[in-house]
Amino acid sequence: MLVSISVRKILSTLIRYLSSSSTTGSKVDIKAQTSEKVTKINFLDGDFAKKGQVICELDSGQRRANFKKAEIDYNSTKELNKKGLASQSALVTAETVYETARIELERTNIKAPFSGFVEQLAKKGQLLQNGQVCASIISLSPLKIVGNVSEVLVAMIKPNQNAEIEFISGEKFNTKVSFISSAADIKTRTFKVEAELDNKDLNIKDGLTGELVIFTDPVKAHFVPTSAFLLGDEGNVALATVIDGAVNIVNVEILIDTVQGAWITGIPNKTDIIVGGQGFVKQDEEVISRYK
């Protein structure tokens, strides 16, 4: 005898979507833009550097000399141009050489692009090639929280929605959604969602894991035991329902999956669902329901 139940429980509160998430500061590798030997490192691993401070100093001897010469030539050409003794073309050329020399000299001072903690510093005396890393810098304020949501739920999430991050330590903090990816990950078919957490005291470290709870608009949903689910014709999650004594296979969407069951949408408010023997019935087959 097939058994069905009438599922009437409606989720009337705000849905909470939980997703595995990780926090990550803005970590950036600071790379050399020229090739020279490191003459000085101004910080130790783990030190805090402010935006604009010089992290690595490279040998600037030849570049400084080139800059001084270019500066003198440029100033001299400007004066001659004012007196009509140097052409505009000569002035432009001198200015170009001067600006090139200035930029090359500036590249010997590798600066912090933003305030943060420096790690993986190069060594004094090391030859840094163009593109090699002088140091890594991590910003912990604001702290970026990254999670992933399914393609079923992504439409329910909007920027500035209230959210809550609970770290593995048990600490909870309120935050807001700051970014929703426009494209799904090819492998997981999930969308990246980000939130930012004010971390001015820098107590929360980079790389912690936890759960991101996003508060969405209220949605009516049914709570169904996972044992009742079927695989639909197109690979969708389905339920075998009973309407006027006949089987009706309906595709549904899972909003929240738990150990006890799942909150789903896609069926009327009052629906009879077959929860025993549903794998043995077919569409439009007549059945006798017995309620639990």
N, C-alpha and C positions, 0 to 999 in steps of 0.2 A: 504494500500500500504506500503510495507516495504521500509525503507529508509537506504541507506548506504552512507558512505563517503570515500573519498580517503585520507589516512593518509600518508603524505610525510615528515613530519617534522622529521629531524634526529638530535639527540643529538650529536653535534660535539665537544663539550667542555668536559673537565674532569668531570666525574660523581662525585657528592658529595653525600656520604652516611651519613645521619644523624641518630644518635641513641641516645636514652636516656642514660645518663651515670652518674656515681657518682665518685667523687674523694675520694680516701682514702689513708691516710698515712699508713706506715707499723706499725700497732698497735700490740704489743706483750705483753702478760701477763708475768711478771717476777715472777717465782714461786720458793718457797723454796725447796731445795733438802735435807733438814734434818728437824727434829722437835725440835724447841727451842723457847724460849721467845724472843720477840723483845726488845732489849736494847736501840736502837737509830735509829731514822729516820733522814737522812741527807738532806732531801728536803721537800718542801711544794708542795701541789697540784698545777700544772701549771708551776712549775720550769723547767728549761732546764738543763738536765744532759748530760755530755759528756760520750762517750764510755769508759767503764772501771771504772767509778766512783761508789763508794759504795752507794747504795740506802738505804738498810736496814742492820743494824748490829744485829746479834743474839747473845745470851749468848754463850760465847766461853770459859768459865772458865775450864770446865772439858776437853774439846777438846784441849785447849792450853797446859794443863798439860800432856795430853797423847802424844801430839806432842813433847814436850820437852824431855820426857822420851825416846820416840822412836828415837829421833835425837841423844841423848847421846849413846843409845845402838847401833845404826847403826855406828856411828863414832868409837866407841870402838871396834866393831866387825871388822871393816875395818882394824884397826891397828893390831889387833890380827891375822887377815888373812894374812897380809903382813909378819908377823913374823912366820907364819906357825902354830899358836896356835889356829886358828879357821878354820873350814872347809868352803868350798865354799857354801855348803848347808846352813850353819849357816849364812853366809853373805847374801845370797839371802833372807832368812827368815827375817833377820833384816831389809833389804832394803824394803821388801814388807810391813812390819809393819810400817816403817817410811813413805812410800809413802801414805799408807792408812790414817795414822794420819794427814799427810799434807793436803790431799784432804778434810778430815772431818773438819779440821780447816778452810780451804778456804771457805767451804760451809756456814760458819757463816757470811760471808760478801757477800751479794747479790748485784751483780754489774749490771750496765747498759750494755746490749749486743751491743747497738749502741747509738749514740747521738740522743736525742729527748726530748719531754716534758713528764714529769711524772704525772700520775693521779691515783686516787683510791688507795692511799697509805695505808698500814697497820698502826696500832696504836702502840705507844710505850707501852710495857707491854703485848701486845697481844701474845698469844701462837700460833705460826705458825706451822701447821703440814706439813709434807713432801707433797709437791704438792700444797699447798695453795699459793695464790697470795700475793706477797709483794707489787707490784705496777704494773700499766700498763704504757708502754712507747710508744709514738707516734713519728715517724719520718716524718717530712713534707718536706724533701729535700733529694732525688727527690720525687715528689708527684706522686703517681700512679693513673692513670685515667682508669676506668673500664667501658666498654660498651658491648653491645651484638649485633651481626649481624645475619641475617637469613642464613639458609643453602644455599639459592640461591646466596647470595652475598659473602660468606666466601671465595670462590675460587678466588675472585678478589682482596683479601687483602693479602699483603705480609709484612714481617718484614721490618722496616726502611722506609715504605711509609710515605710521608708527611701527616700530619694531623693538625687539628685545634680544640681547645677546646674553646667553648663559654659558660661561666658561666651564671647563672641566673641573675647575676648583670649586664651582658652586656660586661664584660671584655673578650677579646679574646687573646689566646696565641698559638703560633706555637709549634708543637711537632712532634713526629714520633711514628709509631707503634712499640712496643717493644715485644709484645707477642700475639700469636693467639692460642686458645685452639685447641687441636687435636680431642676433643670429644664434641658432642653437649649436652646441657642440656636435660635431659630426658623429662622434663615437657614442656619446651618452644621450644625445637628443635632449639635453637639458640646457637651460639658459642661466648665464651667470648673473647674479644679483649682488650688489655691493651696498654697504652702509658704512657710515663713518662714526667713530666714537672719539669724543673729546678726551684726550689723555694728557692734559697739561702737566700733571705730576709725574708722568712717565712710569707709573707703577705697573702698567700692563705691558708685557714684553711681546716682541715679535714672534709669530709662529704658534701662538696658543690655539687650541682647538675648542670647539663648543658647539652650541646649537643656536641658530638664528631663528627667532620667532617673528613672523610678519603678520600684523593684524590687518585683515582684509575686510571688505564690506560684508554684512550679514548675508548668508546664503541658506536656503532651505535644503536640507539633505537628510538621507536615511542612513541609519546605522545597520549594516548587514554583516553577518558572519562570513568570513573569507571562504569557508567551506562551501558556500552557496554559489560561488562564481563559476562561470563557464567560459570557454574560449570561443569567441564569436567567429563568424565565417572569414572575416578579414583580420583576424588576430586581435580583435578588440575584446575587452572584458565585457561579459554579458551575464544576464540573469534569466532564469526560466520563470516567468510569471504566469498567473492563471487569470484569464478573463472569461467570464460566463462559462466556466467549466472546460475551457480549451487552453492549451499551452501557447504562450506568446513569448518568443525569445527577444529580449531587449538589450541593446548595447548601453552600457552605463559608463560614467566617468568617476574614477576614484579621486576624491579630494584629499582625504587623510587616511593613511593605512596604519593600523595599530595591531598589536598582538591579538587582541580580542576580536577585532573585526575592522571594517572600513566604513568611512562616511562616503556616500556616493550620491550622485545626481543622475537624472535621466529617466526617472519613473514618476508616476502620479503620486500625490500626497498619501493616498491609501492604496496599497498594492499588496496582493497575495504573491509571495515568492516561494518557489519550491526549494526546500533546503535538504531534502533527502531523496536520492534517486534522480536528481535533475539531469544527470548525464545519460539517462536512458529514455528520455522523452524527446519528441520531435515537435516542430512548429505545427500548430493547429490540432495536435492530438488531444482527444478528450480525456480528462482525468477526473478523479474524485478526490477532493481535498479533505485533509484531516488537519485541524488546527491544533497547535500546541499552546 
